[in-house]
Amino acid sequence: KAGVTQTPRYLIKTRGQQVTLSCSPISGHRSVSWYQQTPGQGLQFLFEYFSETQRNKGNFPGRFSGRQFSNSRSEMNVSTLELGDSALYLCASSPGTRGNEQFFGPGTRLTVL
Amino acid sequence: QKEVEQDPGPLSVPEGAIVSLNCTYSNSAFQYFMWYRQYSRKGPELLMYTYSSGNKEDGRFTAQVDKSSKYISLFIRDSQPSDSATYLCAVLGSSASKIIFGSGTRLSIRP
């Protein structure tokens, strides 16, 4: 089975721009979660989508949003980028039932200049 | 107080040594416990996944959960230079999907 894929792998943007990241989960998995990883804050949960609905949300501002499509692929969007948004953005794939393992993709490294 | 506490290290040990990595957590309601390994510039890789208290062994890796003391451990036997990575402990939160991570321990195995 193919693993979780994320595109693009690297991205450079300037302050004020917006960005869209994409995640394709493992085949058959219906849940996609997004995390932000920074040296200072570590790995922090952004939100989770299951069957095209946001099921859970972390403590991030409204500039961070996401969606999920009928084929379980997910996108996350960050609007009005700030320098502090520079991070590794990871998505994790899971079948979706409580207690299922989550498997991570390689991440998208976003740099905001 | 953070929900999951982990010593960031770095931890450096000689090849072949037994490595012990530890975390504590604050909420007794947590029931699923994980260890992830993350190499530089890669996504976290699930190493061990356990439910409730007890031990779980997989090759050179043993995960241990003590719910009475809210303590999670990972032991690596016969450590190899390829084990050099950051190890993240994690718990599954009260909702179905939110993983709460420790800050990670950087481990270096010296040849």
Interface residues (C-beta under 8 A of the other chain):
Chain A: V4 S31 S33 Y35 G42 L43 F45 E48 F50 R55 N56 G58 L90 A92 S94 G96 T97 R98 G99 E101 Q102 F103 F104 G105 P106 G107 R109
Chain B: Q31 Y32 M34 Y36 R41 K42 G43 P44 E45 L46 Y49 Y51 L88 L92 S95 A96 S97 K98 I99 I100 F101 G102 S103 G104
